Each structure stands twice: as structure tokens, then as C-alpha cells.
Amino acid sequence: MNAISELLKNYQIPKVAKVRETFNNDVLEDVVGTLKKGLEEKCAPIAPGARIAITCGSRGIDQYATIIRTVADFVKEKGGQPILIPAMGSHGGATAEGQKEVLRRYGITEEAIGAPILASMEVNQIGTTPRGLPVYIDKNACECDGIILVNRVKLHTSFRGKYESGLLKMMAIGLAKQKGAEMTHFLRFENMASNIEMVGTVGLQNLNILCGVSTIENGYNHLAELHVSRKDEILDTEPGYLISSRERMPRIALDEIDVLIVNEIGKEISGTGMDTNIIGRYHTNAASGGPNTIKLGVLNLTEKSEGNGNGMGLADFMPQHMFDQVDLQVSYMNTITSTEPNSTRIPMILANDKEVFQAGVKLCGQINNDDIRLVIIRSTKYLDEVYMSEAAVKAAVKPVEVIGPYEDVPFDENGNLTLFA
């Protein structure tokens, strides 16, 4: 590493300034009231004493605990018994305890919600798709008297289709646990859009789905819309919710970025650690879009990822301290299940954050330092305030507001970034 450090030490990192972008900021004011009203209007009848499964995924959605608690309270008001079911495929290390721990980190506990969590990796086969793939669903959910689906609707990071992340995906992958998620992914992401529709349709036909709760977030990760759909409405309504989510998404205001630095990646941020739609890099051929990012560095793995480094394979560089955070077994379980190991390939490992920046500068293809379009973001989930070099600001495809002076990128004595400390 000393030779590498010597090679990179004279490459100057462009000065950056804090920049503010503006995105859609529609906010749903009365979340609880809107959800209660929707449940009253759309949820199928709940018989007294009926055990009702409520799906709980692994994403950090806005007002997550409030939404789950409101659904659980509604079930109780109708005389039913709410049961919380971790519905996250192979996440949490593909173990029951690991999946309960994922929920705990989001405030989803038996005490907080007032309902028991039944976590298991056991599944029942409930049917077969037209392609011959078996359809599996969480055993505990199957044994309940009804199921209420809850999930956020948004663009998927790995494929494009009529249905991407949403209620159908919750059934086809989340509620299917590791075994079912593996089946849905079996024909690779090129067939994922049709597979999710097929598996989800089998689920709707064979399970007692009482209703579905869909959330849509604005460009600042706050709840903008909340919809409750009857079982027979889900196939028709979800594509429109996906369009609304896409229109509200934030983006980095450049079509081409020479060096992009992502301070942290993580499973609660995106299934691929960082949203591929934001960085413009994909681990499959089934999705595209976003900026052309010439060189990409990642610096940290979030604690909530519990060692799952999914997404690091999209980067060119990472520091040693981030690699030390990665649990390869957990990471590989995720990508073997999803059939795409590209996202857990190991990028070039450098001594510290500063060398990640310098490697990007050296290899981005710009002769003049002043021409380097450098962008630094906290994560792909938080884009309202980012840091850009002067060349990046000048290249912005929409107006951005420079809200600070251009200054040297700050590092501590170990060469690690302090910009977001």
C-alpha cells in the first residue's frame, strides 16, 4: 500500500462547495387519519378472533412504525389479532432472528406495535407460475386467517417493468422468504418484471389478501401519498403508483459525473446499498438511466446493513476500513439469492478515504484539475444538499444553489472524510 500511496499522493482533489437542489416536496399531513379512512373503506371484513398477518419489509420507509401500528390497531378494533410477519426475502442473513433484528432497528417491536412478531424462514408452496416455477409464501402468513400487505412503491434498482418495488414484489420476494425469493429471481433480472407479475398474481389468487397499503415518498424521503387498495384493485392500481413515485424521485443534477463519492451505502438505503437510478450504474442489463458516472468511490457501510455490502461491486474504489465492515457470507447470501453477484464484487481497496478521492481524480480522464466534475453525497437517499466542484456546478442540467464557499475537502489525521461528521 505504501507504493500506491506514493503513486496517488500528488493528485489534487478539487475544492467543493455545498450545493442545494430542490425536488418534489408534497407531504401527506394526516398519515394516521388517511390510513384509517382507507382501511375502513377498502379492507375486507375481519372476523372476531381472526389472526391477521401484517407484512413488514426491510426498507427504511418514512413513518414506518406509525403505519404498522395503525394497521395493527385497526385489526384490533375489528376484533382481530394482528400478527407481524417479517417479509424481506433473504435479508437479515436469511435467519428468523436476523429478520427480527432488522425490524427492531426500525422501531418495529412487539412492545412498540402491540402485536407479536412471528419470524420464520419456513414456507408453504401455494401454487406454480405459468413458467413452472413454484410459488412459496411464509408459513406463518399462510396459517393466518388473512393478510394485509404493506410496502413502499418505487423504481427498482435492477429491472424495469409494469410492477417494480411494491405490493406484488412484497408477495413475490419479501413474503416468499429466502426460498421463494430465490425462485422469483431464478430466471435472472431480465425476466424479473414478468416473474413478479406471475408470482404476485398466484399470490392474489391463492391467499386471503384483505387489502394492500402502498406508500409513495417525495424527493426528500417523506411520505407524499398513501393508498389502500382492495385485493381486486392491486394489479390495476400499482402501475399508476409507480409512475407517481418515479415523477417524485430526486436526482443529481448532472448528466455526466467525473468522480462521484458516496459517503455511505446500506440495505436500509437501497436494496443495492445505493440507488442505481441515482448513480447511473447497474449490476444487471435489465435497467438503465441516470448520469454517466466515470469513477465511483464508496466510503462506509451503514450499521443497519449488519455487514451486507451489497452494492459495493458497483464502485471502483473503497477504503480498507469499509472493507473491514463487510460480512462476505451475509453479502453473498443476498446476491446468490438474487442471482446477480456483480453487486458484491470487491472494488479496489485503498488505504483511506483520501486515496479513494485521489484514485478517482487520477483515473477519471480529465487533464485539467479545474475541469473535474466532482460530486460528494451522504448517500443516495439524501440529495437535497450535496457537495460539488465548480466544474460540476457549471455542468448542472438544472439550477442548483451554491450555499457555501469552495473549500478543500476535509479529512482527519487518518485520511478519512469529515464532511458529514
C-alpha positions as CSV (number, residue, x, y, z in Angstrom):
1,M,0.0,0.0,0.0
2,N,3.0,2.4,0.5
3,A,3.7,2.2,-3.2
4,I,0.1,3.0,-4.0
5,S,0.1,5.9,-1.6
6,E,3.2,7.3,-3.2
7,L,1.6,7.0,-6.6
8,L,-1.5,8.9,-5.6
9,K,-0.2,11.5,-3.1
10,N,0.3,14.3,-5.6
11,Y,-3.1,14.2,-7.2
12,Q,-5.0,17.3,-6.1
13,I,-8.7,17.0,-5.1
14,P,-10.8,19.9,-6.5
15,K,-12.3,22.2,-4.0
16,V,-16.0,21.7,-3.4
17,A,-18.9,23.8,-2.1
18,K,-22.2,22.8,-0.5
19,V,-25.0,22.9,-3.1
20,R,-28.7,22.7,-2.6
21,E,-31.1,21.0,-5.1
22,T,-34.9,21.2,-4.9
23,F,-37.2,18.3,-5.5
24,N,-40.8,17.4,-5.2
25,N,-41.9,18.2,-1.6
26,D,-45.5,17.2,-1.4
27,V,-46.2,15.9,2.1
28,L,-49.2,13.9,3.4
29,E,-50.2,15.8,6.5
30,D,-52.6,13.3,8.2
31,V,-51.0,9.9,7.8
32,V,-52.9,8.1,10.5
33,G,-56.3,9.6,9.5
34,T,-55.7,8.9,5.8
35,L,-54.7,5.3,6.6
36,K,-57.6,4.7,8.9
37,K,-60.1,6.0,6.4
38,G,-58.6,3.9,3.6
39,L,-58.7,0.7,5.8
40,E,-62.3,1.4,6.7
41,E,-63.2,1.7,3.0
42,K,-61.1,-0.9,1.4
43,C,-60.1,-3.7,3.9
44,A,-62.1,-6.9,3.6
45,P,-64.2,-7.8,6.7
46,I,-62.2,-9.2,9.7
47,A,-64.0,-11.9,11.7
48,P,-63.8,-11.7,15.5
49,G,-60.7,-13.5,16.7
50,A,-59.2,-13.8,13.2
51,R,-55.4,-13.8,13.1
52,I,-54.3,-11.2,10.5
53,A,-50.7,-11.2,9.2
54,I,-49.2,-7.7,8.5
55,T,-46.2,-7.7,6.3
56,C,-43.1,-5.8,7.5
57,G,-40.2,-5.3,5.0
58,S,-36.6,-4.4,5.4
59,R,-36.6,-0.9,3.9
60,G,-36.4,2.3,6.0
61,I,-39.7,3.8,4.8
62,D,-41.0,7.0,6.2
63,Q,-43.2,6.8,9.3
64,Y,-42.8,3.0,9.2
65,A,-43.6,2.2,12.8
66,T,-46.6,4.6,12.7
67,I,-48.0,2.9,9.7
68,I,-47.6,-0.6,11.0
69,R,-49.0,0.4,14.4
70,T,-52.1,2.0,12.8
71,V,-52.8,-1.2,10.8
72,A,-52.4,-3.3,13.9
73,D,-54.7,-1.1,15.8
74,F,-57.3,-1.3,13.1
75,V,-57.2,-5.1,13.2
76,K,-57.7,-5.0,16.9
77,E,-60.6,-2.6,16.6
78,K,-62.3,-5.0,14.3
79,G,-61.9,-7.8,16.8
80,G,-58.9,-9.5,15.1
81,Q,-55.4,-10.4,16.3
82,P,-52.6,-8.7,14.4
83,I,-49.5,-10.8,13.7
84,L,-46.3,-9.1,12.4
85,I,-44.6,-11.1,9.7
86,P,-41.0,-10.2,8.6
87,A,-41.3,-10.1,4.8
88,M,-37.9,-9.5,3.4
89,G,-36.7,-12.4,1.4
90,S,-33.1,-13.3,2.3
91,H,-32.3,-10.1,4.2
92,G,-31.2,-10.3,7.8
93,G,-28.8,-13.0,6.9
94,A,-31.7,-15.3,5.9
95,T,-32.4,-16.2,9.5
96,A,-35.5,-15.6,11.6
97,E,-33.6,-13.8,14.4
98,G,-31.7,-11.7,11.8
99,Q,-35.0,-10.6,10.3
100,K,-36.5,-9.7,13.7
101,E,-33.3,-7.6,14.4
102,V,-33.8,-5.7,11.1
103,L,-37.3,-4.8,12.2
104,R,-36.1,-3.8,15.7
105,R,-33.7,-1.3,14.2
106,Y,-36.7,0.4,12.6
107,G,-38.7,0.5,15.8
108,I,-40.9,-2.4,14.8
109,T,-41.0,-4.5,18.0
110,E,-43.8,-6.3,19.8
111,E,-43.8,-3.7,22.5
112,A,-43.9,-0.7,20.2
113,I,-46.6,-2.0,17.9
114,G,-48.6,-4.1,20.4
115,A,-48.6,-7.2,18.3
116,P,-46.4,-10.4,18.3
117,I,-43.7,-10.9,15.6
118,L,-43.7,-14.4,14.1
119,A,-40.4,-14.8,12.4
120,S,-39.5,-17.9,10.5
121,M,-37.8,-18.9,7.2
122,E,-40.3,-21.8,6.7
123,V,-42.5,-21.5,3.6
124,N,-45.5,-23.3,2.1
125,Q,-45.9,-23.8,-1.6
126,I,-49.2,-22.2,-2.7
127,G,-49.0,-22.7,-6.5
128,T,-46.9,-22.7,-9.6
129,T,-46.4,-20.0,-12.2
130,P,-47.2,-20.5,-15.9
131,R,-43.4,-20.9,-16.4
132,G,-43.4,-23.8,-14.0
133,L,-41.7,-22.0,-11.0
134,P,-43.1,-23.0,-7.6
135,V,-44.6,-20.1,-5.5
136,Y,-43.7,-20.1,-1.9
137,I,-45.1,-17.9,1.0
138,D,-44.1,-17.6,4.6
139,K,-45.6,-20.5,6.6
140,N,-46.9,-18.3,9.4
141,A,-48.6,-15.9,7.0
142,C,-50.3,-18.9,5.2
143,E,-51.6,-20.1,8.6
144,C,-53.2,-16.8,9.4
145,D,-56.8,-16.0,8.5
146,G,-55.9,-13.1,6.3
147,I,-53.0,-10.9,5.2
148,I,-52.6,-7.2,4.9
149,L,-49.7,-6.2,2.6
150,V,-47.7,-3.1,3.4
151,N,-44.9,-1.7,1.2
152,R,-43.4,1.4,-0.4
153,V,-43.8,1.7,-4.2
154,K,-40.8,2.9,-6.1
155,L,-38.5,2.2,-9.0
156,H,-36.5,-1.0,-8.7
157,T,-32.7,-0.8,-8.8
158,S,-32.3,-3.8,-11.1
159,F,-35.1,-4.1,-13.6
160,R,-37.9,-2.2,-15.4
161,G,-41.5,-3.3,-15.6
162,K,-45.1,-2.6,-15.0
163,Y,-44.6,-3.6,-11.4
164,E,-41.3,-2.9,-9.7
165,S,-41.0,-2.3,-5.9
166,G,-44.4,-2.5,-4.3
167,L,-47.1,-4.9,-3.2
168,L,-46.6,-7.5,-5.8
169,K,-42.9,-7.6,-5.0
170,M,-43.7,-7.9,-1.3
171,M,-45.6,-11.1,-2.1
172,A,-43.2,-12.5,-4.8
173,I,-40.0,-11.8,-2.8
174,G,-40.4,-10.4,0.7
175,L,-43.2,-12.7,1.9
176,A,-41.6,-15.6,0.0
177,K,-38.6,-15.6,2.3
178,Q,-35.2,-16.9,1.0
179,K,-36.6,-19.9,-0.7
180,G,-39.3,-18.1,-2.6
181,A,-37.2,-15.1,-3.4
182,E,-34.6,-17.4,-4.9
183,M,-37.4,-18.9,-7.2
184,T,-38.6,-15.5,-8.3
185,H,-35.1,-14.5,-9.1
186,F,-34.3,-17.8,-10.7
187,L,-34.6,-16.7,-14.3
188,R,-32.5,-13.6,-13.7
189,F,-33.4,-10.0,-13.7
190,E,-34.0,-9.9,-17.5
191,N,-37.2,-11.9,-16.6
192,M,-37.9,-10.3,-13.2
193,A,-40.7,-8.0,-14.3
194,S,-42.8,-10.8,-15.7
195,N,-41.9,-13.2,-12.9
196,I,-43.0,-10.7,-10.2
197,E,-46.3,-10.3,-12.0
198,M,-46.8,-14.0,-12.4
199,V,-45.8,-14.9,-8.8
200,G,-47.8,-12.0,-7.4
201,T,-50.9,-13.0,-9.4
202,V,-50.7,-16.5,-8.0
203,G,-50.5,-15.0,-4.5
204,L,-53.6,-12.9,-5.1
205,Q,-55.4,-15.9,-6.4
206,N,-54.5,-18.2,-3.6
207,L,-54.1,-16.1,-0.5
208,N,-56.7,-14.3,1.6
209,I,-55.3,-10.8,1.0
210,L,-57.6,-8.4,2.9
211,C,-56.1,-5.3,1.3
212,G,-52.8,-3.6,0.4
213,V,-51.2,-0.4,1.8
214,S,-49.0,1.4,-0.6
215,T,-46.8,4.4,0.3
216,I,-45.1,6.9,-2.0
217,E,-42.3,9.2,-0.9
218,N,-41.3,12.7,-2.1
219,G,-37.9,13.8,-3.2
220,Y,-36.9,14.2,0.5
221,N,-37.9,10.7,1.6
222,H,-41.1,12.0,3.3
223,L,-44.5,10.4,2.8
224,A,-46.3,12.1,0.0
225,E,-49.1,9.6,-0.8
226,L,-50.7,6.7,1.0
227,H,-53.2,4.4,-0.7
228,V,-55.2,1.4,0.5
229,S,-56.3,-1.0,-2.3
230,R,-58.8,-3.9,-2.2
231,K,-57.4,-7.2,-3.3
232,D,-59.0,-7.0,-6.7
233,E,-57.6,-3.4,-7.2
234,I,-53.9,-4.1,-6.6
235,L,-53.0,-5.3,-10.1
236,D,-54.7,-2.2,-11.6
237,T,-53.6,0.5,-9.2
238,E,-50.0,-0.3,-8.6
239,P,-48.6,0.7,-12.0
240,G,-50.0,4.2,-11.5
241,Y,-48.5,4.5,-8.1
242,L,-45.1,3.5,-9.7
243,I,-45.4,6.4,-12.2
244,S,-46.2,8.8,-9.4
245,S,-43.2,7.6,-7.4
246,R,-40.9,8.0,-10.4
247,E,-42.1,11.5,-11.0
248,R,-41.2,12.5,-7.4
249,M,-37.8,10.9,-7.3
250,P,-34.7,13.1,-6.7
251,R,-31.6,13.1,-8.9
252,I,-28.1,14.5,-9.1
253,A,-28.3,17.5,-11.4
254,L,-25.7,16.3,-13.9
255,D,-25.8,14.1,-16.9
256,E,-22.1,13.2,-16.6
257,I,-20.0,13.0,-13.4
258,D,-16.2,12.5,-13.5
259,V,-15.9,11.5,-9.8
260,L,-18.8,10.5,-7.6
261,I,-18.1,9.8,-3.9
262,V,-20.9,8.1,-1.8
263,N,-20.2,8.5,1.9
264,E,-22.3,5.5,2.9
265,I,-24.2,2.7,1.4
266,G,-26.6,0.3,3.2
267,K,-29.5,-2.0,2.9
268,E,-31.9,0.4,4.6
269,I,-31.0,3.0,1.9
270,S,-31.5,0.7,-1.1
271,G,-31.6,-3.0,-1.9
272,T,-28.3,-2.5,-3.8
273,G,-26.8,-0.4,-1.0
274,M,-27.1,2.8,-3.1
275,D,-29.9,3.5,-5.6
276,T,-28.7,2.6,-9.0
277,N,-31.1,5.1,-10.6
278,I,-29.3,7.9,-8.8
279,I,-25.7,6.8,-9.5
280,G,-26.3,5.6,-13.1
281,R,-24.6,2.3,-12.5
282,Y,-26.4,-1.1,-12.7
283,H,-25.4,-4.7,-11.9
284,T,-27.9,-6.0,-14.5
285,N,-28.7,-5.4,-18.1
286,A,-32.4,-5.1,-17.2
287,A,-32.3,-1.5,-16.0
288,S,-30.7,1.7,-17.2
289,G,-30.8,5.5,-16.7
290,G,-29.3,8.2,-14.5
291,P,-26.0,10.0,-15.0
292,N,-22.9,8.7,-16.7
293,T,-20.5,8.2,-13.8
294,I,-16.9,7.8,-14.8
295,K,-15.4,6.9,-11.5
296,L,-17.2,5.9,-8.3
297,G,-16.0,5.6,-4.7
298,V,-17.8,4.4,-1.6
299,L,-16.6,5.1,1.9
300,N,-18.7,3.5,4.6
301,L,-21.3,0.7,5.2
302,T,-24.2,1.6,7.5
303,E,-24.6,-0.2,10.8
304,K,-28.1,-1.3,9.9
305,S,-26.7,-3.3,7.0
306,E,-25.1,-5.7,9.5
307,G,-22.2,-6.4,7.2
308,N,-24.2,-6.7,4.0
309,G,-22.0,-5.0,1.4
310,N,-24.4,-5.4,-1.5
311,G,-23.7,-2.6,-3.9
312,M,-20.0,-2.3,-3.3
313,G,-19.5,-4.1,-6.6
314,L,-20.8,-1.1,-8.4
315,A,-18.0,1.1,-7.2
316,D,-14.4,1.4,-8.4
317,F,-12.8,2.1,-5.1
318,M,-13.4,1.6,-1.4
319,P,-11.2,2.3,1.7
320,Q,-9.8,-0.5,3.9
321,H,-11.9,0.5,6.9
322,M,-15.1,-0.1,4.8
323,F,-13.9,-3.5,3.6
324,D,-13.4,-4.4,7.2
325,Q,-17.1,-3.7,7.9
326,V,-18.2,-6.2,5.2
327,D,-19.5,-9.7,6.1
328,L,-19.0,-11.6,2.9
329,Q,-21.2,-14.5,4.0
330,V,-24.2,-12.2,4.6
331,S,-23.4,-10.3,1.4
332,Y,-23.1,-13.4,-0.8
333,M,-26.3,-14.9,0.6
334,N,-28.1,-11.8,-0.6
335,T,-26.6,-11.8,-4.1
336,I,-26.7,-15.6,-4.6
337,T,-30.4,-15.4,-3.8
338,S,-30.9,-12.6,-6.2
339,T,-28.8,-14.4,-8.9
340,E,-26.6,-11.4,-9.5
341,P,-23.1,-11.5,-7.9
342,N,-21.9,-8.3,-9.6
343,S,-23.1,-6.1,-6.8
344,T,-20.8,-7.9,-4.2
345,R,-17.6,-7.9,-6.2
346,I,-14.8,-6.3,-4.4
347,P,-13.7,-2.9,-5.8
348,M,-10.1,-1.6,-5.5
349,I,-9.3,-1.3,-1.8
350,L,-7.2,1.7,-0.8
351,A,-5.7,2.8,2.5
352,N,-8.2,5.5,3.4
353,D,-10.9,7.9,2.1
354,K,-8.5,10.4,0.7
355,E,-6.9,7.8,-1.5
356,V,-10.3,6.9,-2.9
357,F,-10.7,10.5,-3.9
358,Q,-7.2,10.7,-5.4
359,A,-7.7,7.5,-7.4
360,G,-10.9,8.9,-8.8
361,V,-9.1,12.1,-9.8
362,K,-6.2,10.2,-11.4
363,L,-8.4,7.8,-13.4
364,C,-11.4,10.0,-14.4
365,G,-9.8,11.1,-17.7
366,Q,-9.7,14.8,-17.2
367,I,-6.3,16.6,-17.9
368,N,-7.0,19.8,-16.1
369,N,-8.0,19.6,-12.4
370,D,-10.3,22.6,-12.8
371,D,-12.4,20.5,-15.3
372,I,-13.2,17.7,-12.9
373,R,-16.9,17.3,-12.1
374,L,-16.6,16.0,-8.6
375,V,-19.8,15.3,-6.6
376,I,-19.9,14.1,-3.0
377,I,-23.1,12.8,-1.4
378,R,-24.0,11.5,2.0
379,S,-26.0,8.6,0.4
380,T,-28.4,8.2,-2.5
381,K,-31.2,8.7,0.0
382,Y,-30.2,12.3,0.9
383,L,-29.6,14.5,-2.1
384,D,-31.0,17.9,-1.1
385,E,-27.6,19.0,0.0
386,V,-24.5,17.7,-1.8
387,Y,-21.0,18.9,-2.4
388,M,-19.8,19.8,-5.9
389,S,-16.7,21.2,-7.5
390,E,-17.0,24.4,-9.6
391,A,-16.9,22.4,-12.8
392,A,-19.8,20.2,-11.6
393,V,-21.9,23.2,-10.7
394,K,-21.3,24.7,-14.1
395,A,-22.3,21.5,-15.8
396,A,-25.6,21.2,-13.8
397,V,-28.6,20.5,-16.1
398,K,-31.0,22.3,-13.8
399,P,-30.4,25.3,-11.5
400,V,-28.6,24.5,-8.2
401,E,-28.0,26.9,-5.3
402,V,-24.4,27.2,-4.1
403,I,-24.8,27.8,-0.3
404,G,-21.2,27.8,0.8
405,P,-17.7,28.7,-0.3
406,Y,-15.4,26.4,-2.4
407,E,-13.1,24.8,0.1
408,D,-10.7,21.9,0.3
409,V,-12.3,18.5,1.0
410,P,-11.7,17.9,4.8
411,F,-10.0,14.7,6.1
412,D,-8.9,13.7,9.6
413,E,-5.4,12.6,10.6
414,N,-6.1,9.2,9.2
415,G,-7.1,10.5,5.8
416,N,-10.8,9.8,6.3
417,L,-13.6,12.2,5.2
418,T,-15.1,14.5,7.9
419,L,-17.5,16.4,5.6
420,F,-20.5,14.6,7.2
421,A,-19.2,14.1,10.7
